[in-house]
Amino acid sequence: MSLALPSEVGGAVRRGLSPRTVIAALVLAAIIALALAAPLITPFDPLDQDLLALNQPPGAEHWLGTDHMGRDVFSRLVMGARTTLVVGFGGALVAFILGAGLGLVALSFGRAAETAMFALIDLVRAMPDVLLALLLIVALGAGAQPVMIALGIAFAPFFAYVARATFHREAVKDYVTAARLFGGGRLHVLRLHIAPNLVGGLITQAAILLPRCVVTESVLSFLGLGSSPDQPTWGRMVADASHYIETSPHAILAPVLAIVALTLSLSMIGDAVRRRLDPLRAADEAAL
């Protein structure tokens, strides 16, 4: 017996999207919808403490229970989704702009500028992402914006490498050679002919790095170096509940499952984007 899919899901599958990609997109859409509607659907203030309701299990009043300070876990989870998404996506956006921008500027000024710029980028890339982000936050201070800047600097080299690799791949093709023979300068050829072909690779890299930015933000929040304490985040919820895991496992299970669901959905969508926008992989799969 075959199961009938809803019309939207069935249409997506017919358009070439795998069922797991459709499910991942639905999960991501649900998380984003909850984050956007957070002020309207949270039954309690996520910062309100009830000392008479410490570590309560899930029930009719508190859907996901309470934590060690009597705060409603569901309200904190939904509000924390906002911070986690904004900081994670914001960090990826900063990395995209910074990495691609520096890479293209260096490439546009010739071999010497490229060598100098990518030597600096290699120094940044040599440090582990989390460690570099930790050092930058210590220097910049706590808060959502410093975390986004730290994530952007830590992950910017990935976009710079993609920009350089795509540039050199396209620079030897016939259409670029023809543009140069017709008098096109380096900047003209880069802006009108090569740059449009960089977009696909950069978008693919952004889709791949998004889950890493989310996980890194959660790690920083877990260590107490993320957003300010008055902003609930999933990483801080895990850190707070880890000391009471035996008496109130629900308080740590909810944010952990949320992080897993978000990162897995982003990873699956990123893999689908990579398959769509990578012409070499598409050619290989078609050959098979």
C-alpha positions, 0 to 999 in steps of 0.5 A: 500500500502506498502512502499519499503525500500532501500536495505540496510535498508531492509537488516538491518531490516531483520537482526533484527534491528528495523526501528528506530535503522536503522534511528538512525544509519543513522543520526549518520553516517550523523553527523560523515560524516559531521564532517569528511568532515567539512573543505571541505564543509564549505562555510565560515571560522567559525571564520570570522565575517561580521559586515554587515551581522549580524543576517541574516536569512537563504538564498542562501549565508548563508544556515542557516543564520548568528549569532550576529557577522555575522558568518556563522551558517552552517560553525560553526555548521559543525565545531562544530560537530567535537569538540562535537563528539571528546570531547564526545567520548573521554570522554566516552573512558577515562571513559571506560579505567579508570573505568574498569581499576581501577575496575579490578585492585581492584578486582584482588587484593582481598576483601580489595583492592576492598573495598578500591577502591570502597569506593573512587569510591563511593565518586566520584559517590556521586557528580552530574556529571556536578558539578564534571566535572565543578570542575575538569575543574576549576582545570585542565583548559579549553580546549578539553583535560581537558574536556575529562579528566573531563568527564572520571573521572565523568563517570568512576564509572559507568564502575567500577560498571559494572565490579564489578557486572559482576565479582561477577556474573561470579565468582560463576559459574561452569567454574570459580570454575573448573578453580580454582580447576585446580590450576588457581590463581586469576589473571589467572582466571580473565584474561582468564575466567572472563575478556572476559565476561566483554566486553559485559557489558562494551560496553553496558554501553559505548553506554548508557553513550555516549549521557550523555557525549555529553550533559554534554560537551554541558552544559560545553560549554554553561557555557563557561568552555568547549573547547577553545573559538577559537573552535566552539561547539554546546553548545557555539553556543546555549549560544551565540545565546540565547541573540538574540533568538527573532531577530535571532531564527535560530542561536539557533535552528540549534545547539539545533536540532543538539544536539537533533538529536545526543543524540537521535540517540546515545540513540536509538543505545545504547538501541539496543546494550543493547538489543543485549548484555544483555543475561538476557534481551534477555532471558526474551524477548524470553520467552515472 
